[in-house]
Amino acid sequence: MERYYEAIDLLKGMISRPSFSRDETAVADFLQAEWQKAGQKVFRKGNNLWIIAPDFDFGKPTLLLNSHIDTVKPASGWTKDPFTPEETEDDQLYGLGSNDAGASVVSLYETFCILSEKEQPYNLIFLASCEEEVSGKNGIESALAELPPISFAVVGEPTGMQPAVAEKGLMVLDCTAIGKAGHAARNEGINAITLAMKDIEWFSTYQFPEKSDFLGPVKMTVTIIHAGTQHNVVPDKCEFTVDIRTNEFYTNEQLFELIKEKVHCEIKARSFRLSSTRTDLDHPFVRRAILMGKEPFGSPTLSDQALMRFPSVKIGPGNSARSHSADEYIKGPEIREAIDTYVRLLNGLQL
């Protein structure tokens, strides 16, 4: 129980310090000070913090425990102060970032402390990363460059402590259809909107053949359109944005080349960084989770898994539906369960 109360106190301290993406210094300073006070040697790069368990051995595989300290800005509709942790009689703790992903941060830290008390068949590193909500380059990518090779990662996100063994990736395309300007009253010009509509129809209806058992098909959604300057001018340019959620059968680079062959507009990918991930059901961690009655699933939402080039599973306390919503909360029993479950899943695990 002592570990649970430590976790709750730490989470209250996190909630009371605004930690929006790219502006997490206050909460990073707080966590670093608390962990150092507890006797930990804390490494830091920017607002990423990590701790390495004693007796690191390069002959062993390395297991990473990771979650993020940044939050989105408060949604409209909060009836409470999002930066004042509020506990209720029914054991709910309200506050911005309580569910996503402060509860995972504090639960994984306590798990790290428990597992570090005895020798494990792996090296153990705990990493609290920043900029997750914006997939920023100063977040986990920056921290991983400072760490030894990782064999497997547990990523703390609100999943109800069910293991997400697959996660959709993301590629955003900026598309431009080029026409020719003319007067709308005469039969002149080439309407860029008309040209764009053909490609927009393709993005809205095309299905890539490879479908995942956990993630389903690649999903393409046109989300933004800009065109035209005034009512009587045939537009010579129509720009639109496509949000593409990928499965494990296609790299972002492969999809980009396939799409280029199918559409007539100019396309530009903002990034190829955010890849789909998939960890085999035969992985020792997943097998142990299944033996404990957990149900593997595929997650449609993005996390720092997308930037990991090694096997990982996303699992943590809370409910994804509470994330980014007004009056966000975590339940006390969810944190207690998380610490217990993480320890049972990881103690003595042979990677």
N, C-alpha and C positions, 0 to 999 in steps of 0.2 A: 504493500500500500504506500510505503514511503516514496517509491519511484513514481507512483501515480500523482501524489501531491506535488512532487517536484515538477512533474510535467505540466500540471495545471498552473502552477505559479509562473513557470517559464512562458507558457502560452499567454497568460494574462499580460506579462511584460511585453510580449510581441504585439499583442492587439493594441496596447496603449501607445505604441510608436508607429506613426504612419510609415509605410514601407512600399510606396508605389514603385513600379518597375523603373529602373535606372535612378532611383532615389531612395535606396535602402540603407543608407549609412547609419541612421539612428538605430535601427533594429540590429544591424550587423555589429555595431559597437556594443550594444547591450548584450547580445549573445556571446560575443568574444569575451567580454568582462565576466559574465556569469560562468562560462565554461573554464576560464582561467582560474577563477576563484575556487572552482571545484577541483583544481589540480591538473587540468588538461593542458597539453601543449597544443595551442591553436595556430594553425597556419592560415594566412590570409592573402588573397589577391583580389584587389578591388573590394567588392562586397561579398565575395565568395569565401566561406570559412570551411576548413576541414581539419579533422583530427585523425591521426593514425594510431591504431592500437599498438601496444608495446611488442617488442621482439619480432619486428618485421623480418620476414625470411623470403628472399627472392626465389627460393626453391618451392614455395607454396603458391597456389593460385591466389588472386586478390579479389575479395568481395567488397563491393561499394554499396553503402547505404546512402541514398540521396533523396532530398526533397528541397523545396524552394521557399525562400523567405519573403519574396515580393508578392504584392497583391495588385489587383485592379483597383480603380477608383470606385468609391461607393456608388452603387446603383441608386436611382431615384426611388423613393418610397420607404427609406429607412424610418422606422418609428422610434429607434433608439440611437444613441450616439455611437457610431461605428468604431470609435477609438476608446470607448469606455467598456472594459470587459464587464459583463453583467451575468451573474449566475442566478438561476431560478430555482424554486423549490423542487421542480421535477428534474434537476440535475442537467440543465442545458446551459451552456456558456455561449453568450452572444458576443459578436464582435467581428469586424472586418478581418478576413484571413483566418478565422477560427477553423473553418472547415477546409479551406483551400489556401494554403496547405499547412497552416500552423500546427494543426493536430498531428500531421504526419512528421513534421520536423521534430517536435518534442518527443513523440513516441519512438521515432528511430534513434534519437539521441539516447534515450533511456535504454533502449535495446542494445545500442553500441556499448554502453557502460556495463550492462549485465554480461554480454557475450565476452567482453574484454577481461572479465575477472578470471577466466580460465583459458588455457591454450585451446585454440581451434585449429582445424585442419586447413585453414585459410588465413591469409592476412585480412585485416578488417580496416576499412576506411569509412568514416562518416563525413559526408559533404553537404553543407547547407549552401545552396547556390542562389544566385540572384538572376534577375531579368528573364525568368522563365515565361512569364505571361506575355512577353513581347518577342520571345526567341532571340534575345539580344546576344551579340557576339562577345560581350563582356561577362556573360553568364557562364553556364557549365562548360561550354567549349573552351573558354579561357582557363578554367580550373583544371580540366582534364589534361591539358597540355603540361601541367606541373606534376601530375600523378604518375606512378608506375603503371604498367599495363594492367587493365582490369579484365578479369575473367567473367564476371557476372555482376549485375546490379539489381538492387531492389529500389524501385522508384516510388516514393510516397506521394500518393494522390488519393482523393476520396473515392474509393471503390467499394465501400462496405466490406472491406477486407476479403474481397474476392479477387483472384489473380487475373489481371489483363495480360494475356500472353501475346497479344498482337495489338498494334495501334496503327491507325491510318496516318499516312504522311500528308504533307501539304505542299502544293505548288500553286503559286498565283501567277496568272498570265495577264499582261497588259497587251491588248489587241487593238490594232488600228486598221480600219478600212479606208482606203484612199479613193475618192471620186474626183469630180470636177465641178467647180462652182458654176452657177448659172442663175438666170432670173426664173423664179417660180411660175411666172405668168406665161413663159414661152417654153417650147420643147427644146431646152438646151441644158447642158450640164449632165453630169452623172452623179446620181444621188448616193452619197456614201452610206446613208442609213439603209437604203435598199440593199446595197452590197453587204453591209454588216448583218442584216437580217438573215441572210442565207447561212452565214457562219454561225450566228447565234442559234439558229434552228438546229444546226449540226451538233453544237455543244450540248444542246438541251435534250437531244434524242439518241446520240450515238452511245453504244455500249461496247466497251472493250471486252474481248472474249474471255479473258482469264478472271474468274471470280473466286474469291477466298471463302473458305468455310467459316472463318471467324469475322472477316471484315466485309464480305460481300464484294460488289463490283466497284470499280473506280467511279467516283461521283464527281460530275462536272456541273457547276452552277454559275450562270452569268449573274453578277451581283451589282454592277455599276455600268451605266451607259451615259456618255456625253456626246452631243452633236449639235451642230447648227449655231448660227449667230443671230438670225432674225427670220421672221415668218416668210419673207418673200425671196429668200436666197436659198438655192439648192445647196445643201452642205457638201463641202469637198472632203470632209473628214468626219469619221465616226469612231470614237474610242470606247472600248468596253473592257471590263475586267472579269476574269473567270477564276473562281475558286475551285481548285481540283484536289479532292481527297483521294489519296492513292492507296492501293493495297500492296502486299508484299511481292506480287508477281512482276511489278514494273518499277524500275528506278525512275526517278523524276527525269533524268536525262533521256531515257528510252521513250517515255511518254511525250516529251517535248518533240522529239524527232518524228514520232508517229503522227502527232497532231499537225506538225508542219506540212506533212504530205496530204492532209485532208482538207485544210482550210485555205482560203485565198487571201485573208487579211495578213498583215504583218503581226507577228507575235514575239513578245519578249518576256522571259521568265524573270521574276524578281530574284529568285534564288532556287538552287537545287539542293539546299542544305537539309531540308526537313523531310527525311525519308520515312517510309513505312517500316515497321519493325515486326518481327515474329520470332518467338522462342519455341523450340520444339517441345511437344508434350512429354518427350522422354527425358527432358532435362531434370537432374536430380531435385532441384527446388520445386518444379512443377509436379513431379511425381509425389513428393512429400505433401504438397498442398492438396492434391487429389485424395491421398490417403487420409487426410484430415477432414475430408468432406467438402473441400472447396471446389468451386466450379469455374474452370478457365473460360474466359470470354475475350472478345475483341472489342477494343475501345475506339469510338469514332472521334474522340477529342484528342488534341495534341498535347504533348508534354515534353520534358527534356529527354525522354526516350528517343525522340526523333534525331537527336544529336549524338546518340551512343552507337558506336560501331562494334558493339559486343552484345552478347545475350543479356536481356533484362526482362523483368516482370514489374508491372505497375500494380501496386497493392497498398491500400492505406485506409485509415478510419474516415468515416463520414460518408456523405452522399453527394455525388456529382451534381444533382439537381439543386443543391443549396449553393453551389459555387456561383459567384458573380451576381448574387441575388440580394435583395433587401433583407435586413434582419438575419443575416447569415449566422449559423450557430453550429456547435458540435455538442454531442452528448457525452457526459463524463464516462459512462460505461463503454462508449466506443473507444475511448483512449485506453482504458484499462484492458479491454479485449485486444486492442492493437498490440500493446506491449507484450502481452502473454502470447499472442499468436505469432508475432515476429520471432520471439525467442524460441518457440516450439518449431517453427519452420527452419530456423537457421542454426540452432545449437548443434554442433557436431556434424553439420552437413558436409558431405564429401562432394566437392565440385569436380 
